[in-house]
């Protein structure tokens, strides 16, 4: 069983548009609608859990209804409360998912602010984790020379860009192992986590690296939104 955990609890302050970026309308639909359709339509996704603030849940439900995806009502399992940080939101979602999914099942984590995720990228993630890994992470190679600076003022060392990658979403994990990896970081260390895969790496989980998709960018700034438009 594969459950998609869609993160839509962020407030998107960097956009400066008054509402979270995932609810901004683009071509008559909120940004979240685009990846929502892809997840609901994908045959490899068995269930969907959404992290969202109470005030936006009706908007999401109306959005799902307007998509008219067959079987969407059965696939959608419910909402989870946003946490203080992104990783705590994930942990809340994991807690809820474990009420209907087993530890040997999988959770695929995606951001509502990445509207252009493809069905192929989702399939690639599922295929990778099902081949015997504890998880899978899509990545993009670095195009620029990468430098390390300890103080942000002078260069400390040069990194080999052939070995440095930028992580993307969706990320997929064995549910039970990933849940325990997050629990192990409570109460304080989990607050320092920036990427979904970090807890898995810290726990020693076997994470496969698969090719990412440059088109699957995250809307963070107004420039990103204009690119999506």
Phi, psi and omega in degrees: 000134177242121176252127175273129175252107183263120183269114182224032183260356182292156182257350172057049184295334183290342179284328180062036184247007174089337177227155178303143186303327183289350180250001174293135182278133176231117182056043174083003180225145176294152182308321182300335184299329187290311178284334178299316178298315182299317181292317182292328182276342186287126183292340181276350178265120183266332182211158181226126175241135183238128173272118181204146176293149183307321186292344182253359186293321179295323177300317180294317180297319177295323178297315179299319180296321181290336179288333177054047178271125181298130179085003183298320182297323179285326182286324181286124184257341178146182180254153174238153181284138173294146177261180179297327177231170179302317183290327176290329173296318177299315180298320176299318178296319179298319179302316181289320180297323181293352176284341180227358179236153182269164182297334180272358176281181184239150173237128180251118186258128180222155179261134178297339180275007172248082188287341189259024176299138183261158176298325179296319180296320177296315180297320180297320178297312182297316180299319182295314182289329180283352179273006174119005179267166176275347181184174179212143184227120174285137181224159174241138178290152177283133180267334183260160173293137186249129180243153176248131178229123181286330184243359180077007182241327180228154179282127179270315180198167178257130179266149178280106186294344176291342181249005182246132183227153175260125181281151178235183169238154008280156173240144184231144184215156168293124190303307184298315181294320182289323177299313180294326178298322178286318180299327182293343182266357178286151001266341190255320187296331180296337180290343182266357183284134180251329183239147184302328185278344183305312179301323180295317179295316180297331180273359179079019178289150180275106184249119178281145176255127180234158181298135177271190183226116182298336179284346182269058184274161180261133177278110181239322182241173177298327179296322177296318180296319178294325177296320179293322179298000000 
